[in-house]
Amino acid sequence: MDSPSPPSPSERIDVFWHEGMLKHDTGTGVFDTLIDPGFLEVLEKHPENSDRVKNIVSILKKGPISPYISWKPGRFASIPELLSFHSPEYINELIEADKAGGKTLCSGTILNPGSWDASLLAAGTALTAMKHILDGHGKIAYALVRPPGHHAQPTRADGYCFLNNAGLAVKLALDSGCERVVVIDIDVHYGNGTAEGFYKSDNVLTISLHMNHGSWGSSHPQNGSVDELGEGKGFGFNLNIPLPNGTGDQGYQYAMNELVVPAVQKFEPAMMVLVVGQDSSAFDPNGRQCLTMDGYREIGRIVQKLADKHSTGRLLTVQEGGYHITYSAYCLHATLEGVLSLPVPLLSDPIAYYPEDEALTVKVVDSIKQYWEENVPIFSQD
């Protein structure tokens, strides 16, 4: 029997990665507080720890998707590059915090020795992945980065995030001549930092599907509610889809088909950015949703079909959350299988089945759709 031929460039994903991102040490304690109460025998690692990313690297190198992966090096971002999204005052705050040996910037978000270099690598790696696509060297790229970025706002850190990796990549695309960019964020938490960065822009459509969690404090004042639609000329270009806790595969698929697909089709982007977090998966310690590998695989398929139709197949995927050490890697694998439009799954699900009832999600999605049709200009136009 002849061995299968290697994948063609159109059937591969260019993965951008740098081991220096592992040097961001978030410490141990009780969940993300890093508190030692004094009466526990075993303290746990902060949820955003290097083990989660090590497993993603490992599954892409050793798992069944490995023949479809082409590895590319990441790099450090320069300070001028950071200023395309972040304010000089905020970047100076981070630089001074690093010089001082570290700083707690907000709850659960601690800049330790090594964190700043890792953050610069995450930002630079996302920028390099976007430039790779823009320069025509590949159409599908995945920026495997940490610390995550989608909560980092132009002027503040938030939710384990220091620099907004996806936001910086979007700015690069705009500055390189892309007239319209869409960001689809499926992390379990509202991508408030990315939304904030483009809240007054009509050339970036930000769509966030997230657990209906609301604001969690001064570092995260945004609620992620349906009425946060953008401001000025950006009104109607920030679309939030707060989903009921426990929304699973069928509910996410319904939301994608009923809300995300028509929004992207009306916007007609020149570039697609998929912001992925596996904290929407079943059993994730930081989420309350129930996506399984099948759900992630289908989301990958839907997004890639949109990219094929609107952005000549160009799609950048940027890593965000995902805190179940094992299952996050499996779900990322499944997402990329979907992006590749592979006819059959390469990897079976260790959970295999998770019961769900999508009835409540369908009602919520239908109500959001009606709200958009009444309040979002691009939906009220024929």
Helices and strands as residue ranges (DSSP letters): G 9-11, E 13-17, G 19-23, E 28-29, E 44-45, H 50-62, G 66-68, E 69-73, H 79-82, H 88-99, E 103-106, E 109-111, H 115-134, E 140-143, H 165-175, E 181-185, H 192-197, E 204-211, G 232-234, E 238-243, H 249-255, I 256-260, H 261-267, E 271-276, G 278-280, H 293-310, E 315-319, H 327-339, H 359-375, H 377-380
